[in-house]
């Protein structure tokens, strides 16, 4: 993206299937070198790392560098779908297979045929679906839900998790055979605290996605570098969004960065986390309230300032309603 390219070397800014990746630190550069090598194999890959560390970017990069790059890319969050719908989503269904199945529908495996299927949060998959998934990964043809004709696919599977699947194998919540089938190659995405060099380039990237006129002061950059970022890039993005709303001019100062002043240790090392202040939901609520104050309670203007839709803002206000008692009532 041109705006980001002005702030960092072109090699640091890459785009994988429409998702921007900021790669500056030696740790991430080493990971991406490994990604390129793994991509050119046919191995199943298990991507592990903390929430918000960038596992999806790694998955997209694998497809981008692979021989399947011109073919379909399909992704699904295994935690986002109820167990009853997961089978239909993955394997498809025939018309009349169940109530509401008015037409036949191909599954995600079929949609990703000759390409790549990314199963995010694979640790959330319930045991019955683990068995069905293992059979497909082993090349066994399967039936759509309610179907009578077997389906054969050629799909590379990438999976990601923030859970300890080895512990899941030990306690019986995750099948050992499926774990080893998915884990032909494992890639670990380092958390943001282990790649401090990425913090400011990422923060500047998030800023310019919303406003290319706003900059970070040197003191603000220093404060961001000292924080521990247990929420990783997702937490950083929330902090930057909240600071953008607070900033009165074109420069984000230390006082605009919610909660991090208290979190910064005197020694200059990694910051300790104060209770409550830096939870992602708390930062989001604070950013929403500040946007509403700046726009005198106008929802559409506040949504524009936050870079979200008015519908999303309304949903967030309902979600955080119980926590906003005592605040002004804002009108549409």
LOTORDO-260414 format. One line per 8 residues: number of its first residue (from 1); their letters; for each residue x, y, z of C-alpha. Coordinates in steps of 0.1 Angstrom, whole numbers, padded with zeros to 4 digits. Layout:
BEGIN
NUM) A) X Y Z  ...
% end
This chain:
BEGIN
1) XXXXXXXX) 0000 0000 0000  0015 0033 -0011  0009 0052 0022  0027 0026 0043  0055 0023 0018  0064 0059 0026  0069 0050 0062  0090 0019 0059
9) XXXXXXXX) 0111 0000 0033  0091 -0016 0005  0104 -0050 0015  0088 -0046 0049  0053 -0041 0034  0038 -0071 0017  0002 -0081 0008  -0011 -0117 0008
17) XXXXXXXX) -0045 -0123 -0007  -0055 -0087 0001  -0043 -0087 0037  -0014 -0064 0044  0016 -0078 0063  0042 -0056 0080  0074 -0076 0083  0104 -0058 0098
25) XXXXXXXX) 0118 -0078 0127  0145 -0105 0122  0121 -0130 0139  0094 -0124 0113  0118 -0123 0084  0132 -0157 0094  0096 -0170 0097  0087 -0158 0063
33) XXXXXXXX) 0118 -0174 0048  0106 -0207 0062  0071 -0200 0050  0084 -0197 0014  0101 -0230 0017  0072 -0248 0033  0048 -0233 0007  0064 -0252 -0021
41) XXXXXXXX) 0058 -0286 -0005  0025 -0304 -0002  0027 -0308 0035  -0002 -0300 0059  0009 -0271 0081  -0002 -0263 0117  0003 -0227 0126  0006 -0220 0163
49) XXXXXXXX) 0007 -0187 0182  -0011 -0164 0206  -0043 -0147 0196  -0037 -0117 0174  -0001 -0126 0166  -0007 -0130 0128  -0014 -0167 0121  -0038 -0158 0093
57) XXXXXXXX) -0012 -0137 0075  0012 -0167 0077  -0015 -0190 0063  -0022 -0166 0034  0015 -0163 0027  0018 -0200 0024  -0009 -0201 -0003  0006 -0170 -0019
65) XXXXXXXX) 0040 -0187 -0024  0027 -0221 -0032  0020 -0237 -0066  -0017 -0235 -0058  -0016 -0197 -0057  -0038 -0193 -0088  -0063 -0217 -0073  -0090 -0210 -0047
73) XXXXXXXX) -0083 -0198 -0012  -0110 -0207 0013  -0110 -0200 0051  -0133 -0208 0080  -0132 -0201 0117  -0140 -0234 0134  -0151 -0215 0166  -0175 -0193 0147
81) XXXXXXXX) -0200 -0220 0136  -0222 -0242 0158  -0213 -0279 0157  -0245 -0287 0139  -0236 -0265 0110  -0199 -0273 0108  -0204 -0306 0089  -0226 -0289 0063
89) XXXXXXXX) -0202 -0260 0059  -0171 -0283 0054  -0187 -0311 0033  -0218 -0295 0018  -0254 -0307 0017  -0280 -0318 -0007  -0314 -0303 -0012  -0338 -0314 0015
97) XXXXXXXX) -0311 -0328 0037  -0324 -0309 0067  -0349 -0282 0075  -0340 -0251 0056  -0318 -0269 0030  -0338 -0255 0000  -0310 -0260 -0025  -0279 -0281 -0027
105) XXXXXXXX) -0247 -0265 -0015  -0211 -0275 -0020  -0189 -0276 0011  -0157 -0257 0017  -0136 -0286 0007  -0152 -0286 -0027  -0149 -0249 -0030  -0112 -0251 -0022
113) XXXXXXXX) -0106 -0280 -0047  -0071 -0278 -0062  -0065 -0248 -0038  -0061 -0243 -0001  -0085 -0246 0028  -0075 -0227 0060  -0091 -0240 0092  -0086 -0213 0119
121) XXXXXXXX) -0090 -0222 0156  -0089 -0259 0148  -0087 -0267 0185  -0124 -0258 0188  -0135 -0286 0165  -0157 -0311 0183  -0147 -0348 0184  -0172 -0361 0159
129) XXXXXXXX) -0160 -0336 0133  -0124 -0345 0141  -0130 -0380 0129  -0147 -0368 0096  -0119 -0343 0090  -0092 -0370 0095  -0108 -0393 0069  -0109 -0365 0043
137) XXXXXXXX) -0073 -0355 0050  -0063 -0391 0044  -0078 -0389 0009  -0110 -0408 0016  -0140 -0396 -0005  -0170 -0384 0015  -0207 -0377 0011  -0224 -0344 0013
145) XXXXXXXX) -0249 -0343 0041  -0280 -0361 0028  -0260 -0371 -0003  -0257 -0405 -0021  -0227 -0397 -0043  -0192 -0396 -0030  -0171 -0364 -0034  -0133 -0366 -0040
153) XXXXXXXX) -0113 -0334 -0035  -0076 -0324 -0039  -0073 -0297 -0013  -0043 -0286 0008  -0053 -0280 0044  -0037 -0254 0067  -0048 -0251 0103  -0041 -0227 0131
161) XXXXXXXX) -0046 -0226 0168  -0038 -0206 0199  -0043 -0237 0221  -0019 -0264 0232  -0030 -0293 0211  -0005 -0316 0226  -0022 -0310 0260  -0055 -0316 0242
169) XXXXXXXX) -0042 -0350 0230  -0032 -0359 0265  -0065 -0350 0280  -0085 -0366 0252  -0101 -0335 0238  -0082 -0337 0206  -0074 -0368 0186  -0038 -0378 0184
177) XXXXXXXX) -0041 -0391 0148  -0056 -0358 0136  -0030 -0338 0154  -0001 -0357 0138  -0019 -0355 0104  -0022 -0317 0107  0012 -0313 0122  0033 -0325 0093
185) XXXXXXXX) 0050 -0291 0095  0045 -0267 0124  0051 -0229 0122  0052 -0208 0153  0043 -0171 0150  0062 -0152 0177  0042 -0128 0199  0046 -0091 0194
193) XXXXXXXX) 0067 -0088 0226  0094 -0110 0209  0096 -0088 0179  0098 -0053 0192  0110 -0040 0159  0075 -0046 0144  0056 -0025 0170  0061 0010 0155
201) XXXXXXXX) 0058 0000 0118  0026 -0019 0127  0012 0011 0147  0019 0034 0118  0003 0010 0094  -0029 0009 0116  -0029 0047 0118  -0027 0052 0081
209) XXXXXXXX) -0055 0028 0074  -0077 0054 0090  -0059 0087 0087  -0028 0093 0067  -0022 0127 0083  -0017 0115 0119  0018 0107 0133  0032 0093 0165
217) XXXXXXXX) 0054 0115 0187  0087 0100 0197  0076 0098 0233  0045 0079 0222  0066 0055 0202  0089 0049 0232  0058 0041 0253  0045 0017 0227
225) XXXXXXXX) 0078 -0001 0225  0079 -0006 0263  0044 -0023 0266  0042 -0061 0267  0013 -0064 0242  -0002 -0096 0255  -0031 -0090 0230  -0005 -0087 0202
233) XXXXXXXX) -0013 -0069 0170  -0050 -0069 0177  -0044 -0050 0210  -0020 -0026 0193  -0046 -0018 0167  -0072 -0011 0194  -0048 0012 0213  -0039 0031 0181
241) XXXXXXXX) -0076 0035 0172  -0084 0049 0206  -0054 0072 0205  -0064 0085 0170  -0098 0094 0184  -0083 0112 0214  -0056 0132 0195  -0065 0168 0193
249) XXXXXXXX) -0041 0176 0164  -0020 0157 0139  0004 0142 0165  -0005 0114 0189  0012 0122 0223  0017 0100 0253  -0015 0113 0270  -0035 0101 0240
257) XXXXXXXX) -0026 0065 0245  -0051 0050 0270  -0037 0031 0300  -0002 0026 0287  0013 0054 0309  0003 0034 0339  0016 0002 0323  0051 0015 0315
265) XXXXXXXX) 0077 0004 0340  0103 0028 0353  0131 0005 0343  0123 0008 0306  0118 -0029 0303  0085 -0047 0294  0056 -0031 0310  0033 -0048 0335
273) XXXXXXXX) -0004 -0049 0328  -0027 -0028 0351  -0060 -0046 0359  -0088 -0037 0336  -0073 -0007 0317  -0059 -0026 0288  -0084 -0053 0281  -0093 -0051 0244
281) XXXXXXXX) -0130 -0046 0252  -0122 -0018 0276  -0101 0000 0250  -0129 -0004 0224  -0155 0010 0248  -0133 0040 0256  -0127 0047 0219  -0164 0045 0211
289) XXXXXXXX) -0173 0069 0240  -0146 0093 0230  -0158 0093 0194  -0194 0100 0205  -0182 0128 0227  -0163 0144 0198  -0193 0142 0175  -0218 0153 0201
297) XXXXXXXX) -0234 0119 0201  -0240 0116 0164  -0238 0079 0156  -0230 0081 0119  -0202 0107 0124  -0188 0086 0153  -0188 0055 0132  -0170 0073 0104
305) XXXXXXXX) -0144 0086 0129  -0138 0051 0142  -0137 0036 0107  -0166 0012 0113  -0202 0011 0099  -0231 0026 0118  -0246 -0008 0121  -0214 -0021 0138
313) XXXXXXXX) -0214 0009 0162  -0251 0002 0171  -0242 -0034 0178  -0212 -0024 0200  -0234 0001 0220  -0259 -0027 0227  -0231 -0051 0236  -0215 -0026 0260
321) XXXXXXXX) -0248 -0011 0272  -0246 -0024 0308  -0211 -0009 0311  -0221 0025 0298  -0244 0035 0327  -0239 0070 0338  -0228 0081 0303  -0248 0106 0283
329) XXXX) -0276 0091 0261  -0265 0096 0225  -0290 0102 0197  -0290 0089 0162
% end
